[in-house]
């Protein structure tokens, strides 16, 4: 497969924990190895780099990761959450999705919330009347789907999506979003996550690849009361 251009991908990992889970660490090593096997096989020059951003505020961790990617001239940023595990061929699949669909600015893997009823972290569209994203219900698992909102636990984005917009790209709540002008105090609105803020502000053309099925792990503690 001939590359359209050389891709410099920064794997961006926000981390508020002292250690990585075993499943995440092993998955990270595997996807890196499979990526370079694919690069060599297809005689490409693409490369990966890794940046772990520590901090308390998740939205600012993600903003700092984007700034880092811009500074070092990355072509793409791949956000991965450290409580997840990923298919080993995920990165080549995402690259092929973007190269086959040049209009797309982002591609997401498929994963669910960690609590019942384990709904997919996928949102087909934003409802302007209710000022909320609609969670995807039924959708095919063998073809790409255009969506308006996703989580950032497994999301590759072209850097042009950030360079054509302004900081902050991620923020908790809805301050600064024109869709919520005058509605900042509406009950429930302030609960918007930093990931959907990004989707609403930047409005990237997002593809969901349901074949990239990720695992989402709980991090639980136990004490005497258990």
C-alpha positions as CSV (number, residue, x, y, z in Angstrom):
1,X,0.0,0.0,0.0
2,X,1.6,3.3,-1.1
3,X,1.5,6.0,1.5
4,X,0.0,9.4,0.6
5,X,2.6,11.1,2.8
6,X,4.8,10.2,5.8
7,X,2.8,10.1,9.0
8,X,4.3,11.2,12.3
9,X,1.9,10.0,14.9
10,X,2.1,11.0,18.6
11,X,0.5,8.6,21.0
12,X,-0.9,10.9,23.6
13,X,-1.6,9.4,27.0
14,X,-3.2,11.6,29.8
15,X,-2.4,10.0,33.1
16,X,-3.5,10.9,36.6
17,X,-2.5,7.5,38.2
18,X,0.8,6.5,39.6
19,X,1.1,3.4,37.4
20,X,-0.3,1.9,34.3
21,X,-2.6,-1.1,34.3
22,X,-0.9,-4.3,33.1
23,X,-3.5,-4.8,30.3
24,X,-2.9,-1.3,29.0
25,X,0.9,-1.5,29.1
26,X,1.0,-4.9,27.3
27,X,-1.5,-3.6,24.7
28,X,0.7,-0.5,24.1
29,X,3.7,-2.7,23.4
30,X,1.8,-4.9,21.1
31,X,0.2,-2.2,19.0
32,X,3.7,-0.6,18.6
33,X,5.3,-3.8,17.5
34,X,2.4,-4.6,15.0
35,X,2.6,-1.0,13.7
36,X,6.3,-1.3,12.8
37,X,5.8,-4.8,11.3
38,X,3.2,-3.2,9.0
39,X,5.4,-0.2,8.2
40,X,8.3,-2.5,7.2
41,X,6.1,-4.8,5.2
42,X,4.5,-2.0,3.2
43,X,7.9,-0.1,2.8
44,X,6.5,3.0,4.6
45,X,8.3,5.7,6.6
46,X,5.6,6.4,9.2
47,X,6.7,6.7,12.8
48,X,5.3,6.7,16.4
49,X,6.3,8.7,19.4
50,X,4.9,8.5,22.9
51,X,4.1,11.3,25.3
52,X,2.5,10.8,28.8
53,X,1.0,13.9,30.3
54,X,0.6,14.0,34.1
55,X,-1.7,16.3,36.0
56,X,-5.0,16.7,37.8
57,X,-7.2,18.3,35.2
58,X,-7.9,15.9,32.4
59,X,-9.0,18.7,30.0
60,X,-5.7,20.6,30.5
61,X,-3.7,17.3,30.1
62,X,-5.3,16.9,26.7
63,X,-4.7,20.5,25.7
64,X,-1.0,20.2,26.7
65,X,-0.7,17.0,24.6
66,X,-2.0,18.8,21.6
67,X,0.4,21.7,22.1
68,X,3.2,19.2,22.3
69,X,2.2,17.6,19.1
70,X,2.0,20.9,17.3
71,X,5.4,22.0,18.6
72,X,7.1,18.8,17.4
73,X,5.5,18.8,14.0
74,X,3.3,15.7,14.3
75,X,0.9,14.9,11.5
76,X,-1.5,13.0,13.7
77,X,-2.3,12.6,17.4
78,X,-3.6,9.3,18.8
79,X,-5.3,9.7,22.2
80,X,-5.3,6.5,24.3
81,X,-6.8,6.2,27.8
82,X,-4.7,4.2,30.2
83,X,-7.7,2.1,31.5
84,X,-8.2,0.4,28.1
85,X,-6.7,-2.2,25.8
86,X,-6.7,-2.2,22.0
87,X,-6.7,-4.5,19.0
88,X,-3.1,-5.2,17.9
89,X,-3.6,-4.0,14.4
90,X,-5.5,-0.8,15.4
91,X,-3.0,1.8,14.1
92,X,-2.7,0.4,10.6
93,X,-6.5,0.1,10.4
94,X,-6.9,3.8,11.5
95,X,-4.3,4.9,9.0
96,X,-6.0,3.1,6.2
97,X,-9.4,4.5,7.2
98,X,-8.0,8.0,7.0
99,X,-6.1,7.4,3.7
100,X,-9.2,5.9,2.1
101,X,-11.4,8.8,3.4
102,X,-9.4,12.0,2.9
103,X,-12.4,14.1,4.0
104,X,-12.2,12.6,7.5
105,X,-10.3,14.3,10.2
106,X,-10.6,11.7,12.9
107,X,-11.2,8.0,13.4
108,X,-12.3,6.3,16.6
109,X,-12.3,2.8,17.9
110,X,-15.4,1.3,19.5
111,X,-15.6,0.9,23.3
112,X,-18.3,1.2,25.9
113,X,-18.8,2.8,29.3
114,X,-17.5,0.8,32.2
115,X,-20.9,0.6,34.0
116,X,-24.1,-1.2,33.1
117,X,-25.8,-1.1,30.6
118,X,-22.4,-0.7,28.9
119,X,-23.6,1.8,26.2
120,X,-21.2,2.5,23.4
121,X,-19.2,5.8,23.8
122,X,-20.6,6.8,20.3
123,X,-22.9,9.7,19.5
124,X,-24.5,9.9,16.1
125,X,-25.5,13.5,16.2
126,X,-26.0,16.6,18.4
127,X,-29.6,17.6,19.1
128,X,-29.8,21.4,19.0
129,X,-33.2,21.3,20.7
130,X,-32.2,19.3,23.7
131,X,-28.6,20.5,23.7
132,X,-27.4,17.0,24.0
133,X,-25.7,14.2,22.1
134,X,-27.8,11.2,21.2
135,X,-26.1,7.9,22.1
136,X,-25.9,5.5,19.2
137,X,-28.1,2.5,19.6
138,X,-28.1,0.0,16.7
139,X,-25.4,0.3,14.0
140,X,-23.5,-2.1,11.8
141,X,-20.2,-3.5,13.2
142,X,-18.5,-4.1,9.9
143,X,-18.5,-0.7,8.2
144,X,-17.3,2.8,8.9
145,X,-19.9,5.2,10.3
146,X,-19.9,9.0,10.3
147,X,-20.7,10.3,13.8
148,X,-20.7,13.7,15.5
149,X,-19.4,12.7,18.9
150,X,-17.1,10.1,20.4
151,X,-15.0,9.7,23.5
152,X,-11.2,10.3,23.3
153,X,-10.2,7.0,24.8
154,X,-9.1,5.7,21.4
155,X,-9.1,8.5,18.9
156,X,-6.7,9.4,16.1
157,X,-7.0,13.0,14.8
158,X,-5.3,14.9,12.0
159,X,-3.4,17.8,13.4
160,X,-5.1,20.2,11.0
161,X,-8.2,19.9,13.1
162,X,-6.3,21.7,15.9
163,X,-4.3,24.1,13.9
164,X,-7.5,25.5,12.2
165,X,-9.1,26.1,15.6
166,X,-7.9,27.8,18.8
167,X,-7.1,26.8,22.3
168,X,-8.8,25.4,24.4
169,X,-9.7,22.3,22.4
170,X,-10.8,20.5,25.5
171,X,-12.8,21.8,28.5
172,X,-15.2,20.5,31.0
173,X,-18.6,22.2,30.7
174,X,-19.9,24.3,27.8
175,X,-18.3,27.7,28.3
176,X,-17.3,29.1,25.0
177,X,-19.6,26.9,22.9
178,X,-22.0,28.8,20.7
179,X,-24.5,26.0,20.9
180,X,-25.0,26.9,24.6
181,X,-24.9,30.7,24.5
182,X,-27.1,31.9,27.4
183,X,-27.7,28.3,28.6
184,X,-24.6,27.8,30.8
185,X,-26.7,27.5,33.9
186,X,-29.2,25.0,32.5
187,X,-29.3,21.9,34.8
188,X,-27.1,19.1,33.4
189,X,-25.3,21.3,30.9
190,X,-22.1,21.7,33.1
191,X,-21.7,18.0,33.1
192,X,-20.4,17.8,29.5
193,X,-17.1,16.0,29.3
194,X,-14.0,17.4,27.7
195,X,-14.3,14.9,24.9
196,X,-17.7,16.1,23.7
197,X,-16.6,19.7,24.2
198,X,-13.9,18.9,21.6
199,X,-16.4,17.4,19.2
200,X,-18.7,20.4,19.5
201,X,-16.0,23.1,19.3
202,X,-13.8,21.7,16.6
203,X,-16.5,19.7,14.7
204,X,-14.1,17.3,13.1
205,X,-15.4,14.9,10.4
206,X,-15.3,11.8,12.6
207,X,-15.5,8.2,11.4
208,X,-16.2,5.3,13.8
209,X,-14.5,2.0,12.9
210,X,-16.6,-0.6,14.7
211,X,-14.0,-3.3,13.8
212,X,-11.6,-1.6,16.2
213,X,-13.2,-3.0,19.4
214,X,-11.4,-2.0,22.6
215,X,-11.7,-3.2,26.1
216,X,-12.5,-0.8,29.0
217,X,-11.2,-1.7,32.4
218,X,-12.4,-0.7,35.8
219,X,-9.9,0.4,38.4
220,X,-11.4,-0.6,41.8
221,X,-10.2,-0.5,45.3
222,X,-11.3,-2.6,48.3
223,X,-11.3,-2.0,52.0
224,X,-12.5,-3.5,55.3
225,X,-16.1,-2.6,54.5
226,X,-16.1,-4.9,51.5
